[in-house]
Amino acid sequence: MAAVDDLVAAVQARLADHEGSLFVGLDGRSGVGKSTLAEAVVSALGGGLPSVDVVIVDGDGFYAGGTAARWDRRTAAEKADQVIDWRRQRAVLEGLRDWGVATWHPFDWDADDWDQDPPPCTDLPTTVEAAPVVLLEGAYSCRPELHHLLDLRVLVEAPAEVRRARLVAREGGEYHADWDARWAEAEAHYFGTVMPPDRFDLVVATA
């Protein structure tokens, strides 16, 4: 996949004259293939010469939750700002950069009822130690409030019809219809106004 080669090359180029961990944000709309790309990059860098270790911070674990009724009352800008708890993400990135380790309780996607305030989080914490490359993967991972902590901001793109097909294949038609009605407005605002393509350091395509 060209996207893997392009991202690996960009990371290697940044590492050549970089001290400490390289922090990379991997952003993009739902269905573009961010998670698949992240895993492929981990494999490619880990199998290279020299080998480079990568740790992934799952951005979905910082979903901010909230009731559907409260979500529906928000504007597109409010949805884009509040769907992910970027303040907790910032604390994790700061911990990894300053201390080499960070611990947090991710959102519990397996909770019996996660349409609630405050959002349910897992009982067991996640602890991550810094590696030569720290990859924050997930939609909204390159928002402006995190820019000072990211050394490389990457946008992953794919055509709308490809993204829709991937979402349906992964979650089913009913999920996709509900996602379009509830989440697409936030992404449209974020990637159209807050973080358009020209605000990223690198844009790669997965289809």
C-alpha positions in Angstrom: 0.0 0.0 0.0 1.4 3.4 -1.0 0.1 5.0 2.1 2.3 2.7 4.3 5.4 3.5 2.2 4.7 7.2 2.3 4.1 7.3 6.1 7.1 5.1 6.9 9.3 7.3 4.7 8.0 10.4 6.5 8.6 8.9 9.9 12.1 7.7 9.0 13.0 11.2 7.6 11.8 12.9 10.8 13.7 10.4 13.0 17.0 11.1 11.3 17.5 14.4 13.1 15.0 14.0 16.0 15.8 13.6 19.7 13.5 11.7 21.9 10.3 10.1 20.9 8.6 11.2 17.7 5.0 11.9 18.2 2.7 11.2 15.2 -1.0 12.0 14.9 -2.9 9.7 12.5 -6.2 11.4 11.7 -9.1 10.9 9.2 -12.8 10.3 8.8 -14.4 7.0 9.9 -13.8 4.2 7.5 -10.6 5.5 5.9 -8.5 2.7 7.4 -6.6 4.5 10.1 -6.3 1.4 12.4 -5.2 -0.9 9.5 -2.6 1.7 8.4 -1.3 2.1 11.9 -0.8 -1.6 12.3 0.9 -1.9 8.9 3.3 1.0 9.9 4.2 -0.7 13.2 5.0 -3.9 11.2 7.0 -2.1 8.6 9.1 0.0 11.0 9.6 -2.9 13.3 10.8 -5.1 10.5 13.1 -2.5 9.0 16.8 -2.0 9.3 17.3 -0.5 11.7 14.2 -1.7 13.6 12.0 1.0 15.1 9.6 0.3 17.9 6.2 2.0 17.7 3.5 2.3 20.5 -0.1 3.1 19.5 -2.4 5.2 21.6 -6.0 4.4 20.6 -7.8 7.6 20.1 -11.2 5.9 20.4 -10.5 5.2 24.0 -11.0 8.9 24.7 -14.5 9.0 23.4 -16.3 11.6 25.7 -19.6 9.8 25.8 -22.8 11.6 26.8 -26.5 11.0 26.2 -27.9 11.0 22.7 -30.3 13.8 23.7 -27.5 16.0 24.8 -25.5 15.2 21.6 -28.4 16.0 19.4 -28.7 19.5 20.9 -25.1 20.4 20.1 -24.0 22.4 17.0 -21.7 20.8 14.5 -18.8 22.8 16.1 -19.7 21.7 19.6 -19.9 18.0 18.4 -16.5 18.2 16.8 -15.0 19.8 20.0 -16.6 17.4 22.5 -16.8 14.0 20.8 -13.3 13.1 21.9 -11.8 14.2 25.2 -8.7 15.9 23.8 -7.8 17.2 27.2 -7.2 13.6 28.4 -5.4 12.9 25.2 -3.2 15.9 25.8 -2.4 14.7 29.4 -1.4 11.3 28.0 0.9 12.8 25.4 2.4 15.1 27.9 3.1 12.2 30.3 4.7 10.2 27.6 6.8 13.2 26.4 7.8 14.4 29.9 8.0 11.1 31.9 8.1 8.3 29.4 4.9 6.7 30.7 1.2 7.5 30.9 -1.8 5.7 32.5 -5.5 6.3 31.8 -8.8 4.5 31.9 -10.2 4.2 28.4 -13.9 4.5 27.5 -15.7 1.2 28.0 -17.2 0.3 24.7 -18.4 -3.0 26.2 -20.5 -1.4 29.0 -24.1 -2.4 29.2 -25.2 1.2 28.9 -22.7 3.7 27.5 -25.3 6.4 26.5 -24.9 8.2 29.8 -23.1 11.0 31.7 -20.5 10.6 33.0 -19.2 8.1 30.4 -18.3 4.6 31.5 -14.6 3.8 31.6 -12.9 0.5 32.1 -12.0 -0.6 35.6 -8.5 -1.6 34.5 -6.3 1.2 33.4 -4.1 1.3 30.3 -0.5 2.0 30.8 1.8 2.8 27.9 5.6 3.5 27.9 7.1 5.8 25.3 8.9 4.3 22.3 10.9 5.9 19.5 7.6 6.5 17.8 4.4 7.3 19.6 1.4 7.1 17.3 -1.9 8.6 18.4 -4.4 7.0 16.0 -8.1 8.1 15.6 -10.4 10.7 14.3 -9.7 14.2 15.8 -6.2 13.1 16.8 -4.5 16.2 15.2 -6.8 18.9 16.5 -5.1 22.3 17.1 -5.0 21.8 20.9 -2.5 19.0 20.4 -0.3 20.5 17.7 2.5 21.5 20.1 2.8 17.9 21.2 2.8 16.3 17.7 5.9 16.2 15.5 4.1 14.9 12.5 0.4 15.4 11.6 -1.0 12.9 9.1 -4.4 12.9 7.3 -5.7 9.6 6.0 -8.2 9.9 3.1 -10.4 7.6 1.1 -13.4 8.3 -1.2 -16.8 8.5 0.5 -18.1 5.4 -1.3 -15.1 3.4 -0.1 -15.6 4.6 3.5 -19.3 3.8 3.4 -18.6 0.3 2.1 -16.0 -0.3 4.8 -18.4 0.9 7.6 -21.2 -1.3 6.3 -18.9 -4.3 6.1 -17.6 -3.7 9.5 -20.7 -2.7 11.4 -23.8 -3.4 9.2 -26.2 -1.2 7.3 -28.2 -0.1 10.4 -25.1 1.1 12.1 -24.0 3.1 9.1 -27.4 4.8 8.8 -27.3 5.8 12.5 -23.7 6.9 12.2 -24.5 9.2 9.3 -27.3 10.8 11.2 -25.4 11.2 14.4 -21.7 11.7 13.7 -21.1 12.8 10.1 -21.9 16.4 10.9 -19.1 16.6 13.4 -16.6 15.1 11.0 -17.7 17.4 8.2 -17.1 20.5 10.4 -13.7 19.2 11.8 -12.2 18.2 8.5 -13.7 21.1 6.6 -13.1 24.0 8.9 -10.9 23.0 11.9 -8.4 20.7 10.2 -8.7 20.9 6.4 -6.0 19.0 4.4 -3.6 22.0 4.2 -3.1 22.0 7.9 -1.5 18.5 7.9 2.1 17.7 7.3 1.3 14.7 5.2 -1.8 13.4 3.4 -2.0 9.8 2.4 -4.7 7.8 0.6 -5.8 4.3 1.4 -7.9 3.8 -1.8 
